[in-house]
Structures are given as structure tokens and as C-alpha cells.
Amino acid sequence: MMQRIFNSQSYALGAALLIAAAGSIAPASAQAKKDAQKQSAWVKLCEKAPVVEAAKDGKKAKVEKEICLTHHERLDGNTGMVLVSAAVRKVAGQDKQSLMVMVPLGMAIPAGVRAAVYTPAQWARAAKNEKVADKDLKPFALKYSLCHPAGCTAETEATSELITSLKKGGGLMVLAMNAQTQPIGFPIPLDGFTAAYDGKPIDNKAYAKARGQLMAQIRERQKKAFDDYQAKKKTEGEKKK
């Protein structure tokens, strides 16, 4: 079931990769899309935030900790919606890490999410729509923990074995069930994951600025498409007169 669901009609726009590679957003051209697909969109983002922990007296207390996300997101180039995102979350001073995956709304919550790390060879085969036997994969489950307007997030513990697998892997295939219990595949390439995970975090403000520029490009593209549609509709109406 995990195979033959690799291809996506969207592309990884990569606000993150554009920050890392160029520090600015490239024009929305076919070449820019092609380049974005070739490069990694994994980045590390860190910030300090309050975390609830058990104090020495047994009571729970909020303490400020640095939280780092090694993060990837795949956007719809026409709407700017996040089609899928994945992140490994690491909290300073805690041994346990989490793998979080966000999928769009409309998925069957009880079914949860399944995922499997493909080796580079398996990922290359899947990209060509060649069969990858389920017996050659080691799927694992993620449980939904939160839903919000952007999508639903599922989590599982990111064990040291899973982190090693992600570092060596070619891609992460995420499988969710929609409301009709049909499997929907969300491919996440792992190119650049190791460099981002082991490397230093990028500047949060620069990342936010680049992402904002990217969204502005998408809004401009939407406006142009609407204006073109309106102009075509007007022309067709005048021809009928």
C-alpha cells in the first residue's frame, strides 16, 4: 500500500531552502520550481518557549527551554496552503525527541497516520512509480495530537534508531486516510535532513521574512490568474453580443 503514491501535483516551494541557499525568494518561474525541487527544504529553527516540567517538590512548573525544530514543509504553489510538513522536535535538557507530521484537514482521525522511511534506492524506485514491497519497509504509527485551521498534527517518539534512519534515508512516506478511508500519500524527501539536524539553526526573522515574500508571490499569482479569468470572460461575453 505504501508504494505508487509518490508523485505529487504540487512542488516544494522551499521558503526554507531559499533562505539557506540564497537569502531571498527567487521569481516564480519554471526554472525556479525545478531548482526548488532539487534542493533541500529542511531547516533548523530554534527559540525559547515555556515548557511544563515536574519540579523537585512534585508539582508542575513552567520553565523556559530552548526548543529546536528540524523542519520541512511542502506548499501548494497555487494557494500557499501547507500540503504536508514534518519536524523533529528537540527540547533542551530532555532526552526524548518527537517526530511531528502535519497533514491537511479532512483526514480520518481514528485511523491515525502511518509512515515509513525509504532507503535512497527505494525512494528512487518509488519516484519512477516502481513497486516497493511492503515487506521491505518498516512502517510506524503516529497518533493525532492536535487539529487547527492549517491541518492536523500527528506525533510519535523520535528514537535514536528513527533519527539514524532519517539521516540515512532517501525519503519519508506519510500515509493518512481521508474521510472515505482511502489512503493518501504525502512524500517528504530527506535530502538535507542530516545537515539541518546536525547544523546550526537559521535566523528566525530571516526565515519569516522569506516565507512572507513567498506568500506574497503566491497571492500575486492568484490575483493575476483571477484577472486573466475575468478578462477572458469579458471578451467572450462581448463576442456573443
Residue frames relative to the residue before (quaternion, step in Angstrom):
aa qw qx qy qz dx dy dz
M 1.0000 0.0000 0.0000 0.0000 0.00 0.00 0.00
M 0.6392 0.5605 -0.3301 0.4102 3.55 1.11 -0.65
Q 0.6727 0.5142 -0.3143 0.4292 3.60 1.13 -0.46
R 0.8062 0.3258 -0.2350 0.4344 3.54 -1.41 0.17
I 0.6140 0.4851 -0.3900 0.4854 3.59 1.05 0.72
F 0.3337 0.7980 -0.4456 0.2308 3.52 1.28 0.46
N 0.7168 0.4959 -0.2832 0.4000 3.55 0.71 -1.08
S 0.0980 -0.7846 0.6114 0.0326 3.56 -1.06 0.83
Q 0.4264 -0.7080 0.5002 0.2583 3.58 -1.04 0.72
S 0.6191 0.4848 -0.3526 0.5073 3.56 1.27 0.11
Y 0.2492 -0.7531 0.5754 0.1992 3.55 -1.26 -0.12
A 0.5240 -0.6219 0.4754 0.3356 3.52 -1.20 0.53
L 0.2959 -0.7844 0.5211 0.1603 3.57 -0.25 1.26
G 0.2222 -0.8579 0.4467 0.1225 3.54 1.13 -0.63
A 0.0039 0.7751 -0.6292 0.0585 3.58 0.45 1.14
A 0.6436 0.5418 -0.3208 0.4351 3.53 1.01 -0.80
L 0.6973 0.4602 -0.2933 0.4648 3.57 0.79 -0.95
L 0.6410 0.5284 -0.3409 0.4401 3.59 1.04 -0.65
I 0.5753 0.5471 -0.3683 0.4839 3.56 1.18 -0.53
A 0.7154 0.4652 -0.2590 0.4525 3.54 0.81 -1.05
A 0.7532 0.4269 -0.2224 0.4483 3.56 0.93 -0.88
A 0.8507 0.1275 -0.0259 0.5093 3.57 0.86 -0.89
G 0.3991 -0.7329 0.4704 0.2870 3.57 1.16 -0.44
S 0.7606 0.2216 -0.1678 0.5867 3.57 1.26 0.19
I 0.5323 -0.6243 0.4693 0.3267 3.54 -1.29 0.24
A 0.3681 -0.7366 0.5281 0.2075 3.56 -0.82 1.01
P 0.6329 -0.5260 0.3869 0.4161 3.63 -1.19 0.40
A 0.4938 -0.6554 0.4839 0.3042 3.55 -1.13 0.68
S 0.2628 0.7613 -0.5401 0.2443 3.56 0.29 1.28
A 0.6746 -0.4754 0.3587 0.4362 3.56 -1.28 0.22
Q 0.6489 0.5140 -0.3228 0.4588 3.59 1.00 -0.78
A 0.6330 0.5272 -0.3347 0.4576 3.58 1.03 -0.78
K 0.6401 0.5151 -0.3222 0.4703 3.57 1.01 -0.81
K 0.6547 0.5213 -0.3061 0.4538 3.55 0.98 -0.92
D 0.6613 0.5015 -0.3017 0.4693 3.56 0.97 -0.88
A 0.6425 0.5392 -0.3270 0.4353 3.57 0.99 -0.84
Q 0.6403 0.5308 -0.3258 0.4496 3.54 1.06 -0.76
K 0.6781 0.5108 -0.2910 0.4411 3.59 1.07 -0.69
Q 0.7327 0.4327 -0.2306 0.4720 3.58 1.09 -0.67
S 0.5683 -0.6111 0.4378 0.3345 3.52 -1.27 0.35
A 0.2179 -0.7657 0.5916 0.1272 3.53 -1.10 0.78
W 0.4356 0.6776 -0.4745 0.3550 3.59 1.21 0.41
V 0.0545 0.7777 -0.6241 0.0516 3.57 -0.97 0.90
K 0.3311 -0.6993 0.5849 0.2434 3.55 -1.29 0.31
L 0.0638 -0.7825 0.6194 -0.0050 3.53 -0.85 1.08
C 0.0333 -0.8094 0.5860 -0.0172 3.59 -0.80 0.99
E 0.1401 0.7656 -0.6234 0.0749 3.54 -1.16 0.67
K 0.4663 -0.6591 0.5071 0.3016 3.55 -1.22 0.43
A 0.0643 0.7932 -0.5974 0.0989 3.53 -0.94 0.97
P 0.5630 -0.6057 0.4304 0.3618 3.61 -1.15 0.50
V 0.0713 -0.7813 0.6200 0.0054 3.56 -0.98 0.93
V 0.3675 -0.7252 0.5376 0.2238 3.58 -0.93 0.88
E 0.0592 0.7936 -0.5995 0.0851 3.56 -0.72 1.11
A 0.5325 -0.6094 0.4785 0.3407 3.55 -1.26 0.44
A 0.3278 -0.7466 0.5494 0.1825 3.58 -0.82 1.03
K 0.7161 -0.4544 0.3159 0.4254 3.57 -1.30 0.16
D 0.6879 0.4744 -0.2829 0.4708 3.58 1.11 -0.65
G 0.6146 -0.5782 0.3352 0.4190 3.57 1.31 0.12
K 0.6035 0.5529 -0.3591 0.4485 3.56 1.23 -0.31
K 0.4664 -0.6673 0.5041 0.2883 3.54 -1.22 0.51
A 0.0141 -0.8027 0.5954 -0.0298 3.53 -0.99 0.86
K 0.4391 -0.6784 0.5227 0.2717 3.55 -1.19 0.57
V 0.0070 0.7788 -0.6266 0.0301 3.54 -0.88 1.01
E 0.4533 -0.6845 0.4982 0.2789 3.56 -1.10 0.64
K 0.0139 0.7981 -0.5988 0.0654 3.54 -0.77 1.11
E 0.4580 -0.6365 0.5309 0.3214 3.53 -1.23 0.46
I 0.0993 -0.7828 0.6137 0.0259 3.55 -0.83 1.05
C 0.1012 -0.8014 0.5890 0.0259 3.56 -0.81 1.05
L 0.1233 -0.7675 0.6263 0.0592 3.55 -1.04 0.86
T 0.1814 -0.7133 0.6653 0.1248 3.54 -0.89 0.98
H 0.0343 -0.8938 0.4287 -0.1275 3.46 0.02 1.47
H 0.0224 -0.7575 0.6524 0.0068 3.54 -1.22 0.71
E 0.0352 0.7896 -0.6124 -0.0135 3.57 -1.07 0.66
R 0.2350 -0.7502 0.6069 0.1167 3.52 -1.17 0.72
L 0.1605 -0.8283 0.5356 0.0359 3.55 -0.62 1.18
D 0.4582 -0.6081 0.5656 0.3169 3.52 -1.31 0.45
G 0.4081 -0.7613 0.4547 0.2171 3.57 -0.56 1.17
N 0.6776 0.4871 -0.2951 0.4653 3.60 1.21 -0.35
T 0.8005 0.2844 -0.1336 0.5104 3.57 0.99 -0.79
G 0.4211 -0.7054 0.4702 0.3225 3.59 1.16 -0.50
M 0.4564 0.6853 -0.4514 0.3440 3.58 1.26 0.04
V 0.4489 -0.6580 0.5298 0.2913 3.56 -1.12 0.70
L 0.2714 -0.7784 0.5484 0.1406 3.58 -0.60 1.15
V 0.7628 -0.1521 0.1020 0.6202 3.55 1.08 -0.72
S 0.0004 -0.7738 0.6329 0.0251 3.54 -1.14 0.60
A 0.0992 -0.7764 0.6202 0.0528 3.54 -1.21 0.53
A 0.0473 0.7988 -0.5977 0.0494 3.55 -1.10 0.67
V 0.2499 -0.6982 0.6449 0.1848 3.51 -1.21 0.65
R 0.1777 -0.8084 0.5582 0.0587 3.56 -0.64 1.17
K 0.0268 -0.7898 0.6122 -0.0273 3.54 -0.86 1.04
V 0.1658 -0.7806 0.5992 0.0644 3.57 -0.78 1.10
A 0.5227 -0.6577 0.4460 0.3086 3.57 -0.80 1.03
G 0.8162 0.2530 -0.1984 0.4801 3.56 -0.93 0.94
Q 0.6770 0.4421 -0.2947 0.5093 3.58 1.26 -0.09
D 0.4432 -0.7082 0.4876 0.2536 3.56 -0.95 0.87
K 0.6983 0.4757 -0.2773 0.4574 3.57 0.96 -0.84
Q 0.1381 -0.7562 0.6355 0.0726 3.53 -1.09 0.84
S 0.2826 -0.7602 0.5627 0.1602 3.57 -1.24 0.39
L 0.2400 -0.7024 0.6463 0.1769 3.53 -1.23 0.65
M 0.0581 -0.8035 0.5924 -0.0103 3.55 -0.68 1.14
V 0.0618 -0.7810 0.6214 0.0083 3.55 -0.99 0.91
M 0.1344 -0.7874 0.5966 0.0775 3.58 -0.88 0.93
V 0.0830 -0.7791 0.6213 0.0134 3.56 -0.89 1.05
P 0.6469 -0.5397 0.3503 0.4093 3.63 -1.16 0.39
L 0.6216 -0.5162 0.4331 0.3995 3.54 -1.32 0.30
G 0.6654 0.5165 -0.3632 0.3981 3.57 -1.22 0.40
M 0.5405 0.6069 -0.4117 0.4124 3.57 1.26 0.10
A 0.5450 -0.6088 0.4663 0.3391 3.56 -1.21 0.53
I 0.3697 -0.7762 0.4716 0.1960 3.58 -0.43 1.23
P 0.6645 0.5192 -0.3423 0.4144 3.67 0.78 -0.87
A 0.6430 0.5538 -0.3258 0.4167 3.57 1.06 -0.71
G 0.3138 -0.7616 0.5095 0.2489 3.57 1.14 -0.53
V 0.4913 -0.6289 0.5116 0.3185 3.54 -1.29 -0.36
R 0.1731 -0.7494 0.6292 0.1120 3.54 -1.14 0.72
A 0.0101 -0.7960 0.6051 -0.0063 3.57 -1.10 0.62
A 0.0495 -0.7784 0.6246 0.0382 3.53 -1.26 0.40
V 0.3506 -0.7086 0.5722 0.2181 3.54 -1.08 0.77
Y 0.2382 -0.7676 0.5834 0.1169 3.56 -0.81 1.09
T 0.4640 -0.6238 0.5393 0.3236 3.56 -1.10 0.63
P 0.6675 -0.4830 0.3503 0.4454 3.64 -1.15 0.29
A 0.6526 0.5089 -0.3197 0.4614 3.61 0.98 -0.79
Q 0.6628 0.4951 -0.3035 0.4727 3.59 0.94 -0.85
W 0.6384 0.5334 -0.3186 0.4544 3.57 1.03 -0.83
A 0.6460 0.5124 -0.3139 0.4707 3.57 1.00 -0.82
R 0.6510 0.5081 -0.3101 0.4710 3.58 1.01 -0.79
A 0.6555 0.5113 -0.3100 0.4613 3.57 0.96 -0.88
A 0.6229 0.5514 -0.3342 0.4431 3.59 1.06 -0.75
K 0.6976 0.4229 -0.2527 0.5202 3.58 1.20 -0.52
N 0.4733 -0.6856 0.4103 0.3710 3.57 1.35 0.17
E 0.3931 0.6815 -0.5100 0.3478 3.55 1.10 0.71
K 0.5701 -0.6418 0.4049 0.3149 3.56 -1.05 0.79
V 0.1061 -0.7361 0.6660 0.0582 3.52 -1.12 0.86
A 0.3905 -0.7596 0.4697 0.2234 3.58 -0.43 1.21
D 0.5421 -0.6379 0.4471 0.3152 3.55 -0.98 0.89
K 0.6299 0.5597 -0.3341 0.4222 3.58 1.07 -0.71
D 0.6602 0.4982 -0.3010 0.4746 3.58 1.25 -0.41
L 0.6548 0.4859 -0.3012 0.4944 3.56 1.32 -0.04
K 0.2459 -0.7444 0.5993 0.1623 3.54 -1.27 0.38
P 0.0877 -0.8419 0.5313 0.0351 3.58 0.35 1.23
F 0.0979 -0.7755 0.6212 0.0562 3.55 -1.21 0.57
A 0.4536 -0.7123 0.4825 0.2324 3.55 -1.21 0.54
L 0.1278 -0.7414 0.6522 0.0930 3.52 -1.26 0.60
K 0.2809 -0.7666 0.5572 0.1512 3.58 -0.97 0.84
Y 0.5016 -0.6457 0.4850 0.3102 3.54 -1.00 0.87
S 0.1252 -0.8149 0.5645 0.0397 3.55 -0.93 0.92
L 0.8153 0.0140 0.0438 0.5773 3.59 1.14 -0.59
C 0.0768 -0.7634 0.6389 0.0559 3.55 -1.11 0.79
H 0.0347 0.7730 -0.6307 0.0597 3.56 -1.06 0.83
P 0.7579 -0.4106 0.2243 0.4546 3.65 -1.17 0.20
A 0.6822 0.4980 -0.2994 0.4439 3.62 1.07 -0.61
G 0.7582 -0.2978 0.2196 0.5368 3.60 1.13 -0.48
C 0.4811 -0.6369 0.5108 0.3193 3.55 -1.32 -0.27
T 0.2608 -0.7796 0.5580 0.1132 3.54 -0.95 0.97
A 0.1094 -0.7639 0.6343 0.0462 3.54 -1.02 0.94
E 0.1448 -0.8208 0.5518 0.0297 3.57 -1.04 0.80
T 0.0365 0.7430 -0.6677 -0.0266 3.49 -1.38 0.34
E 0.5962 -0.5571 0.4178 0.3994 3.58 -1.20 0.32
A 0.2907 -0.7336 0.5895 0.1730 3.55 -0.95 0.91
T 0.1563 -0.8166 0.5524 0.0607 3.55 0.08 1.31
S 0.6623 -0.4875 0.3676 0.4344 3.57 -1.24 0.24
E 0.6180 0.5411 -0.3428 0.4558 3.59 1.11 -0.68
L 0.6627 0.4956 -0.3088 0.4688 3.59 0.98 -0.82
I 0.6320 0.5256 -0.3353 0.4603 3.60 0.96 -0.82
T 0.6457 0.5116 -0.3151 0.4712 3.60 0.96 -0.86
S 0.6432 0.5258 -0.3105 0.4619 3.56 1.02 -0.85
L 0.6507 0.5101 -0.3121 0.4680 3.59 0.99 -0.83
K 0.6522 0.5248 -0.3122 0.4492 3.57 1.01 -0.81
K 0.7362 0.4074 -0.2215 0.4929 3.55 1.02 -0.79
G 0.6035 0.6382 -0.3330 0.3429 3.57 1.21 -0.47
G 0.4841 -0.6451 0.5096 0.2996 3.50 -1.35 0.28
G 0.7970 -0.1366 0.1090 0.5782 3.55 1.12 -0.65
L 0.3331 -0.7020 0.5936 0.2094 3.51 -1.32 0.39
M 0.1532 -0.7834 0.5974 0.0768 3.57 -0.70 1.11
V 0.1411 -0.7886 0.5973 0.0393 3.55 -0.70 1.15
L 0.0900 -0.8068 0.5839 0.0012 3.55 -0.86 1.00
A 0.0133 0.7865 -0.6156 0.0477 3.56 -0.72 1.14
M 0.3877 -0.6999 0.5473 0.2454 3.56 -1.23 0.44
N 0.3425 -0.7290 0.5471 0.2279 3.58 -0.91 0.87
A 0.7554 -0.3985 0.2583 0.4515 3.58 -1.28 -0.01
Q 0.6824 0.4456 -0.2772 0.5088 3.59 1.21 -0.45
T 0.4674 -0.7064 0.3991 0.3510 3.58 1.37 0.34
Q 0.4174 0.6578 -0.5044 0.3722 3.55 1.04 0.82
P 0.4591 -0.6991 0.4706 0.2810 3.62 -0.90 0.86
I 0.1093 -0.7700 0.6275 0.0364 3.55 -0.97 0.95
G 0.2322 -0.8067 0.5337 0.1018 3.55 -0.69 1.11
F 0.0955 -0.7764 0.6223 0.0286 3.55 -1.04 0.87
P 0.1637 -0.8205 0.5410 0.0855 3.62 -0.21 1.21
I 0.0693 -0.7857 0.6147 0.0093 3.56 -0.97 0.92
P 0.2935 -0.7682 0.5372 0.1877 3.64 -0.39 1.13
L 0.3254 -0.7629 0.5328 0.1683 3.56 -1.10 0.73
D 0.3373 0.7272 -0.5209 0.2935 3.59 1.20 0.28
G 0.8214 0.2272 -0.1765 0.4924 3.55 -0.78 1.00
F 0.4499 0.6973 -0.4621 0.3128 3.60 1.22 -0.11
T 0.6713 0.5171 -0.3085 0.4322 3.59 0.82 -0.98
A 0.6639 0.5081 -0.3073 0.4546 3.59 0.89 -0.94
A 0.6737 0.4821 -0.2990 0.4735 3.58 0.98 -0.83
Y 0.6680 0.5171 -0.3001 0.4432 3.59 0.90 -0.95
D 0.7506 0.3914 -0.2087 0.4897 3.58 0.89 -0.94
G 0.6611 0.5526 -0.2986 0.4103 3.57 1.19 -0.47
K 0.6670 -0.4812 0.3877 0.4161 3.52 -1.37 -0.15
P 0.5530 -0.6084 0.4430 0.3574 3.60 -1.13 0.53
I 0.4394 -0.6659 0.5273 0.2924 3.54 -1.18 0.54
D 0.6349 -0.5356 0.3958 0.3916 3.56 -1.28 0.29
N 0.4490 -0.7265 0.4576 0.2474 3.58 -0.64 1.14
K 0.6621 0.5123 -0.3141 0.4477 3.59 0.95 -0.84
A 0.6473 0.5099 -0.3163 0.4701 3.56 1.01 -0.81
Y 0.6301 0.5340 -0.3213 0.4632 3.56 1.04 -0.82
A 0.6712 0.4985 -0.2954 0.4623 3.57 0.89 -0.98
K 0.6435 0.5236 -0.3214 0.4566 3.58 1.02 -0.80
A 0.6722 0.4954 -0.2955 0.4642 3.57 0.90 -0.92
R 0.6484 0.5064 -0.3221 0.4685 3.56 1.00 -0.80
G 0.6290 0.5344 -0.3258 0.4611 3.57 1.05 -0.74
Q 0.6401 0.5129 -0.3149 0.4776 3.57 1.04 -0.79
L 0.6312 0.5348 -0.3243 0.4588 3.54 1.03 -0.81
M 0.6680 0.4926 -0.2990 0.4709 3.59 0.92 -0.88
A 0.6152 0.5402 -0.3430 0.4605 3.57 1.09 -0.69
Q 0.6240 0.5312 -0.3298 0.4686 3.58 1.06 -0.75
I 0.6634 0.5044 -0.3037 0.4619 3.55 0.94 -0.90
R 0.6429 0.5110 -0.3254 0.4686 3.61 0.98 -0.80
E 0.6369 0.5190 -0.3239 0.4691 3.58 1.03 -0.79
R 0.6369 0.5211 -0.3193 0.4701 3.57 1.05 -0.79
Q 0.6407 0.5196 -0.3178 0.4674 3.57 1.02 -0.81
K 0.6526 0.5172 -0.3108 0.4584 3.58 0.97 -0.89
K 0.6535 0.5120 -0.3145 0.4604 3.58 0.96 -0.87
A 0.6478 0.5187 -0.3171 0.4591 3.58 0.97 -0.85
F 0.6564 0.5008 -0.3067 0.4736 3.58 1.03 -0.82
D 0.6517 0.5126 -0.3129 0.4632 3.58 0.95 -0.88
D 0.6462 0.5152 -0.3179 0.4647 3.59 0.99 -0.83
Y 0.6384 0.5257 -0.3170 0.4644 3.56 1.04 -0.82
Q 0.6651 0.5049 -0.2996 0.4616 3.56 0.94 -0.91
A 0.6498 0.5128 -0.3143 0.4648 3.59 1.00 -0.85
K 0.6511 0.5114 -0.3128 0.4655 3.59 0.99 -0.84
K 0.6478 0.5254 -0.3082 0.4575 3.56 1.01 -0.88
K 0.6506 0.5159 -0.3070 0.4651 3.57 1.03 -0.85
T 0.6486 0.5208 -0.3112 0.4596 3.58 1.00 -0.89
E 0.6665 0.4999 -0.3020 0.4634 3.57 0.92 -0.88
G 0.6416 0.5281 -0.3189 0.4558 3.57 1.09 -0.73
E 0.6578 0.5033 -0.3073 0.4685 3.57 1.05 -0.77
K 0.6291 0.5427 -0.3348 0.4445 3.60 1.08 -0.66
K 0.6610 0.5199 -0.3064 0.4460 3.57 1.11 -0.65
K 0.5767 0.6076 -0.3745 0.3975 3.59 1.24 -0.38
